[in-house]
Amino acid sequence: MRSRHRFTLLFFAALLAGCASKMPQTAVAQAGPSRAVQAVADNRAVLSELAPGLVMRLEIDGSTVQMLDPELVLVPRALPRTSDGDRVVVTGWRGNERVSSVTIADQRVNVQEGVGIVIRDRRSVSVALPTPRRIDRIEVTLPGLTTPQRFPVGDIYERACAQRTDSEFCR
């Protein structure tokens, strides 16, 4: 009985040794000279695709729009566009000059399982509007309506620029 246990123990030890030698070898990172992260140089490709912009949430109830949570952030310069379905148009203005515009899909028409097509009067739309220059208002045009709703945004830029007087965008 004792030799049987010894044989079993040796068998499993040999088996484990064989499995361990056939395991994939992990690559060892070559340590080179370390350097500090240089945000501008290291992120040049990403930053070149971004521009200052205004992001916000639009709460739509029928033909009434409410602008919520506007913030100045970096947004993609080129936003994807599609032509399918209803669209909400958001345009940034400075005085009488149109500075930028973006078209967003309006999720007003919804298909629900077991129900079919549902038209939603209340919905929320997120918007990222690139603004290469400061704007003082935005206009929101809903699908099927010709008269835009206007929202002043100059105070958002004033607050941001009070903290960043060195920014080229705030001059």
Secondary structure, DSSP 8 states (H G I E B T S, - for coil): -HHHHHHHHHHHHHHHHHHHHTS---------------HHHHTHHHHHTEEEEEEEEEEEETTEEEEEEEEEEEEESS-----SS-EEEEEEEETTEEEEEEEEE-TTEEEETTTEEEE-SEEEEEEEEE-SS--SEEEEE-TT--S-EEEE-HHHHHHHHHH-TT-GGG-
